Amino acid sequence: MVTKVKAAKPDVVLLANSFMPAAVMMAKSFKEQGVKPKAFFATSAAQSDPDYLKNAGDAALGVFDVSAWEPDVNRPFSKDVAKKFSDKYGVLLNNETAKEYTGVYVIKDVLERAGSLESDKIRDAFAATDLQSGPSQIYSNRVKFDGTGTFPDTSSMVLVQFKRVNGKVERVTVGPAAQAREGQKYTFPAEY
């Protein structure tokens, strides 16, 4: 596959739903073969796993990925929640854990507003949910459900890029600008 991509000379390569061993192998093979499109874009699969960077190293440089949350995202409560989590569990809070944290916070808020364990009161409290401040902002500026009970807000997505920072390759939030790591922006075409 890497030789086919190299021969095609694409401007952009989309890395969709990669599993860890394959994602690392492809990153290293692209680097070894000198495949350098304007950008590689991933879809929050293996590239979002901390082990990807650990195993891919410099071969991850320049790759873009999407995420709902990152440890360096510039959002209210994020740094505080991430530090407390890291101090307590000895690992970084990640995208999936941030979603779960927000979900538990929303359930706590719903139960407090419902004031009861009766299903009708809980359903009504969920339907009235409209959180626009507080710890849920680590994931989204607003938590509100539509008429079907779905949380339709996808504005929480951020763009990350694997960049060299102080001599070390890191996963860096680069967009949207207001939520990017301080002093960081995306590099396009990517630098390998």
Protein Blocks (a to p, Z undefined) as FASTA:
>chain_A
ZZmmmmnopabdcdehiafklmmmmmmmmmmnopacfbdcdehimkmpmklmmmnmmmlg
opacddfbdfkbccehklmmmmmmmmmnopacdfklmmmmmmmmmmmmmmmmnopabfkl
mmmmmmmgccfedjklmmombdcddfkopafbfklpccdddddeehiacdddfbdfklgc
ehiacdddddZZ
